[in-house]
Amino acid sequence: MSVQYYSGETDKAKYIYFKKDGLLQPIGEFHDSVEMIFMLDGKAEAHLYDKTYIMQRGDIFFVDSYEGHWYKHLTSKILAFVLVLSREYLEDFYDLYADQTFMTYMSDKKKNQRIFELLERWYGETEKTHIKDLGYANLLFSYFIEEYSLTKRTHKNVREEFIKVLLLYMHEHYLENITLAKVSKDLGYSVDYCSRILKKYIGRDFRDYINMLRIRKAQALMLDKSLNMTTLEILYKCGFQSAATFYRAKKRFENELKIIDSNKKEKSEE
């Protein structure tokens, strides 16, 4: 299983990430935006909490706001449209269908054909503007509504609500000297329960998750030319007790960090 992260970046107004991607990130992001995968080639598993869906060419996978999700490649080659939209793009939909949402898994190839054709037109636009993106997004949602039944937005169960609270707490305090025991006490749950919830929904134990957050923060600060800080000062600021601790942790997550860096580079070049 792969780890998920809360991403504030994707919650910004007018945020859109639309790529024809050969890599479904095993590192999902836990965010307020909605995320859609439109499979063009290959085969992959899509995990939504404790449910698993097999995605193949022509399938669509929809993830609503704050739904824990991750992906696993089942074939060596994958190609898919990856679309992430801030909630602003769904305002008209929510106004009309406040208590409803789209189906998670849409696999009728015949119904999906014109949806994929729309995505190809959208992706091929040479001059992209927010108004144009908004128009395409609304047209996409209208296709979903016409081709598939909407589902009632259900209240998450206690565990699914708690994982959101737990992750938000960890993201607010990960630079501090926190332990799972302290987090559990502050949130009013046992250490064992918090540990099991983390393993089930994000696929990591507490320490690994905190270390990954700290590594990402440290790397971002190291790239900030305006900071007058030594590398060691940055590492201390990010919760590492020594350079050796940082480099051991970095080596442990080397492959996942490459994925993060690759996607950040692509977004900065758009």
Buried (B, 14 or more C-beta within 10 A) or exposed (E): EBBBBBBEEBBEEEBBBBBEBEBBBBBBBBBBBBBBBBBBEBBBBBBBBEEEBEBBBBBBBBBBBBBBBBBEBEEEEBBBBBBBBBBBBBEEBEEEBEEBBBBBBBBEEEBBEEBBEBBEEBBEEEEBEEEEBBEBBBEBBEBBBEBBEBEEBEEBEEBBEBBBEBBEBBBEBBBEEBEBEEBBEEEEBEBEEBBEBBEBBBBBEBEBBBBBBBBBBBBEBBEEEEEEEEEEEBBBBBBBEEEEBBEEBBEBBEEBBEBBEEBBEEEEEE
